[in-house]
Amino acid sequence: MEEISLRDYFLILKKRKILIVTITVLFILVASIGTKIIIKPEYKSSTTLIIKGSEKVDSESDQKYLNEKLTKTYSEIVNSKLIKAKVGKNLNIDLNNKDVIQKIDIESIPDTDILKIEVTGSNAELVAKVANEIANVSEKEAKNMLDIEKVEIVDEAQVPKRPINLNTKKNTIIGLILGLVISIFLAFLFEYLDDTIRTPKDISRHLRLLSIGILPRVEEELVVFEKPNSFESESYRILNTSIQAIKRNKDIRTILITSSNFDEERDVVSINIGLAMAEKGDKVLLIDGNLRDSKLHTILNIDNKKGLSNILNEDLNYEETINIYGKEKDLHIITSGSDISNPSELLATDKMEGLIKKLENKYDTIILNSPAIGAISDAVTLSTVSDGTILVCEAEKTEIEDMKKGKELLEKVEANILGVVLNKIDIEKDSYYKYYYKNYYYKN
């Protein structure tokens, strides 16, 4: 099993960047904006008083003790029900209502004669009014109760400009960190749960098969013919180079092109491989063995009145069914032919095997385009009359289990699986596959 490199981790993050960015931005918005809606804002305002007692003593320490005692007593008066009741009456509010005023704190500043009155509530203007009113009311009441020389307000309570529990900057940073952590976790989780073939590494890791080519998604189906100088056409030529190397080592003439599902564009791959081989000077015959849902003749825009089914069913000479295609008229084609009711039985006859042997004496390479491996046995049957089979799969769509089932069916009839072609890769400027594509062909 191949190890996952640091570059692979980076590519996974790059592939899932939309997910990561979306979730991170969502968390930032929830943290910075959503909390303002969800969390009720709290405001705090405070006023400070300085208290001087009228009683004087000779000792400095005794005087300090008296002042501290006076301040503590004053604190208790400020925090009394009497003061709160009068303040509530003056401002026409209920100070016991936690929806209006959450908290009133009285703090004696150590080593001073200063008392701090702090009010917390949901209304910015009200908390300032309450703090100032407590200072004013307590001043009057305390003078009647205590031996106080004077009570002086040092700082009046001001209307707070922003809530104390909504730290937008802090919440945004928390949202950013949480968003990144969760989105990166989900990116790797989705990657782990993704059971599709995505890269050549997946082919070797899960299928134990050779990856012999990767092909980009194309707009023109006949890309080798219509855009011979394009990047996509060159991909088919490189694939042809890989196939030729396999052919030389294994003495292969007839190659079956199939897949595990119905929409991997086997027809397009078969045609363009044939065109790439033919332009190199090989004598190539492309046979459409898909007698059920033939598309090859439609793509090539050629006649399908006579083809493989007619050769096998009517003893028609194969030369009467040959179509010629390409700039140099160098690709020979036998289409599927007339519709028949028993394609599986027809493909399994000795006539099919005899036809292939006869054609191998005439052509350098025969490409057999077949249906997908699945509920029908056509592809498996054709693999028995072929020297080798190439499986086509679509990047990020073909499931690993489907490919394994297809491989097992071919192995049961001892088919020679040459390798797998990874098709329809989206190669864009910042694509996840850009690295794999370039690296693959650099190595090959």
N, C-alpha and C positions, 0 to 999 in steps of 0.2 A: 504493500500500500504506500502510495506516494505521500510524503510529508507536505503539509501546508506551510508555505513560506510566508515571511513578513509581507512580501509583495502581494501574495494572495489575499491576505487580510485587508490590505489597502484597497485592492481591487473590489473586494466585497463591499467595503464602505463606499467606494466610488459608484458602484452599481446601485446601491440603495440610498444614494445621496438625497433624492427627492423625499424619501421617507424620513430620513434623519433631519433634513431642513424643516420639513412640514411639522413634525412632532416638536422639534425644538422651538420653532416660532410659536406654535400653539401654547406650549408651556410658558413661554415668555409673556404672551398676551394674557394668559390666565393669571399669571403672577402679578403683572403690572396693572392690568385693567380689571380683571375679574375680581381681584381681592377688594377693589374699591366698591364693587357691587355686593360681594358676599359679606365682607367684614364691615361692621358698623363703625364709623370713625369715632375716635375718642380724642378729646382736647383737654389740655392741662394748662391751668394758669395759677400763678402764685403771687402772694403779697408778703412783705416782711415787716415786722414791728420791732421796735426797740423799747424795752420796759425798764423803767427806773423806779426803784422803791424809795419811799421817803425816810425810812428808818436808817440811821447811820450808826456805825460802830467803829471803834478805834482800830481794831485788827483788820488787816487787808484780807486775810483768809476768811475771817468771819463775815466780812462784807460780801465776799465772793459767794460764800455759802448761802447767805440771805438772798442774794440776787438770783442764784440758781433755783432756790426753793420757791421764790416768787414767780419765776418764769414757768416752773412746772405747774404751780397752782393756776397760773393764768392759762396755761395750755388746757387744763381740765375744764376751766370755765368756758373757753372758746369751743371746746368739744361737747359742751353740755346740751341737753335737750332744750333748755331755756333759750340759749343763743340761736339754735337752729330753728326753733319755733318762731322767734321774732324775725329772723332773717327771711324765713319762708313767708311770713305774713307781709313783711315790707315789699317783697318781690312778687308776692302772689303766686308762689310755687310750693310744691311739696318736696322738701329735701330728702324725704325717705323713699321717694320714687326713683328706683335705680335706672329707669329709662331716661331720666332727666339728669340726675347727678349720681354718678357711680360711686364716687369716693371723696371724702374730705380728710386730708392728712394734716396734722399739726406736728411740727418738728421744731425742737429746741436746738439751735446751733450750738455745739459744744464750745465751752470756754468763752461764751459771749452772752449778752443779754438780749439776743435777737431771737425772735420767734417767726417761724415760716409757716404760712397757711397755704396749703396747696389743694386745689379743687379740680376734680376730673369729671368730665361729662360729655354728652353727645353734641352740645351746642356751644360753639366757640365763644359767642358773646355772653351767654349766660354764665359760663364758668368764671369769667372775669368779673361779672357783676356780683356773683355769689361770694367770691373771695374778698372783694372790696367791702361788701356789705357785712360780712362776718367780722372784718377788721374794725369797721365803724361801730357796729353794735356791741362787740365784745369790749371795745375801749370804754364805752359809756357804762356798761354793766360792771366791769371790773373795778372801775374807780369807786363804785358804790360798795363793793364787797371787800376790796383790799386796800392796804395802805400803800398807795402808788403815787409817786411824785408826778410821773407823766408816762404816757404811751404815745409813741410817735411812729407814724407810718413811714418806713424808709423807702420802700418801692411799692407803688400801686400795681395791682394786677392788670396786665395788658391782654387784649383779645389775641389769642394764639392764631398764627397764620396757617399752620398746617397740623393735621392730626398726629398724635404720637405713636399710633399703632399701624400706620400705613407708610412704611419705609419703601418707597417705590424702587429706589436703586438697589437696596438689599434684596427685595423680593424678585426683582428682575434677574439678578445674579443667581439667586437660588433656582429660579425658573429655568435659566440657561443651563445650569449644571444638571438639574434633574432631567430636562429635556434631552440633553446630549447622552446622559447615561442610559435612560430608558430607550431612546431611539436606536442607539448603537446595540443595545441588548436585543431589541426587536429585529434589527437588521441581521444579526448573526443567527437569531432564532428562525427567521423566515428562510435564511439561506440553508440552515440545517434541515428544515422541514420541506424544502423544495426538492422534489423527487424527479426532476426533469434532467435531461442531458443538457449541460451548459457549455462545457469546454472539452477539449481533447483529453484532459486529465480524467474527466468523469467516465469517458469511454474505456480507458485503460484500467481505472480504479474499480468500476462496477461491472464491466462486461468482460474484462480480460481479453479485449480485442484491440487490434491495431487501428489507430486513427490515420487514415491515408489521405485525408484532405478536409479542408474547411472552406465553405463557399459563402460569399456574402449574399444578402437578399438582393434580388435583381428586379428591375421594373420591366425590362424587355426579356421575354421568355427565350428568344433566340439570340442571346447576348453575344455569343462567339461569332455569329454570322453578322448581326446588325451593328455591333460595336466591338470590332476585332482588336482595337487598340486600348480598350478600357481596362480598368483595374479588375473588374469582374471577369472579363475574358481571360486575363492572365491567371486568375485563380483556377480556371478550368484547365489551362495548359499545365500548370504546376501539378494539378491532380492527375492529369494524363501522364506526366513524368513519373509519378509514384506508381501508377498502374503498369506502365511499361517496365519499370524495374521489377515489379512482382511477376509480370509475364515472363521475363527473361529467366528468372530464377526458378519458376515453377512450370514452364511450358504450358501456358494457358492461352486458349483461343477464344472460348465462349464465356462471356461474363454476364451473369444475371444481376440486374439492378432491382432491388426491392426495398421494402420498409416495413415497419411494424404497424403503422397507421395509414390512413387513406389520404392525408393531405400534406405529405412531406415533399411534394413536387418531384416524384420519381421521373415523370415524363420529361420535365424540363432538364433534369440532371442527365438523363439518358441521351437526350438529343445533343446537348452541349458537349458531353464527353465524346460523342460520336463525331461532332464537328471538329473538336480539338484534335482528335486522332487523325481524321481525314486530312486536315490541313498540313499535317506533318508528312503526308505521303503514304500513309497506311491505307490499305484497301479495307474499308469498314462497312459492315452491314448492320443496320439497326432493325431489330424485329420487335414489333409490338405484340407481346404475349398477353396483354390485358384484354381478353376477349369479352369481358363483362362491362367495363366502363372505360372504353378507349377514348383518350384525349390526344394522343400523339398526332394523328392525322389532322385534327383541328388546329393544333399549334402550328404545324407545318403548312397548313392550308393545301393539302393534297387529297387526291381521290381515295376513297376507302371501299369501293365496290368489290375489289378483289384483294385478298390478303391472306393472312396465315390460316384463318378458318376455312377458306376456300381450297387452299393447298391440301389441308389435312382431310377435309370432308368430301372434296370433289375430284381428288387426284389431279388437281391443276398443277401445271409446271410452274415452279417458283419464279422462273424468269419472266413469266407473264404478269407477275404481281410487283415487280421491282419498280420503285420510284427513285428518282435521282434528285439530290438536293445539294446546295452549296455553290459558292462562287465558281469553283472549278468542276462542279457536278461530280464531286468525289465521294459523297456520302450516299450509299444505297440504303433503301428503306423498304421493308415489307410491313404494311399496316396490319391491323387486326382482322380486317375483312368483314364479311357479312355477319349479322347477328345469328347466333346459334343458341340452342337450348341446353347443350351439354358440354360446356367448355372444359370442365375438369376431366371428363372421360376422354375428350379429344386430345388434350395435352398429354395424357398419360399413355397414349398409344405408341406402338413401335414406330409408326410413321413419323412422329415428332422427333424421336431419337435418330431415325434414319435421315431425316431432313437436315438436322444439325450436323451430322457427320459428313453429309454431302457438301454442305455449305462451308464447312471448315477447310475443305480442299480448295475452295474458291476465294476465301477471304482471309486476311491477316487477323482480323478481330471481328467477332460477332457479339453485339450487345443485345441482350434480351431484356426488354422492359416488361415488368410483370405487375400484377396486382399486389396489394399489401398482404403481408402474412397475417392471418387472422382466422376468421370463421371459415374461409374457403381454403382449399388445398392447392390452388393453382401455382402459387409462388414456390411452395415446397416441391411440387411435382417438377416444375421447370428447373429447380436447383439440381435435380438428379441428372439432367441432360446437359448441365453447364459445368465448365471446368472450375469455375469459381463464382462466389456470390459476394456482392457489395451491398451492405445495408446503408440506407439513407435515413438520417434522423434530423428533426428540426430543432434548432437550438431553443431552449427554454420552453419547449412545448411537448416534445416526445418524452414520455415517462420512462424511467429506468426499468420498471417492472415490465412494461410492454416490450421493451427491447430484449429483456432477458427471456421472455416467453417466446419471442420470435427466434432468438438464438437457439433455444432448446428445441424448437420444432425443426429447425434446419439441421441441428446436430443429430437428431434422431434418424435422419435419412443420410447421415454422414456427408452432408454438404460441406464443401470447402469454402469457409468464410474468409474472404481476403482481407476484409476490414470494414471500417465504418466511415462514411462521409457526413460531416456535420454541416447541415445546410441552413440557409436563410438566417445568417448571422447579421445583426445590425451593426455595421462598423461606421461609427460616427466620430466626430472630432474628439469627444470625451467619453467614448463608449467603453463600457466594461470589457468588451471583446477586443478592443483595439490592440491591447498588449498581447493577448493570446494569439490573435491573427498574425501580427508581425513576428512574434517570437516563434510561432509554429513554422512559418515559411522560411525564417532565417535558419532554423535548424535543419530544414529539409532541402 
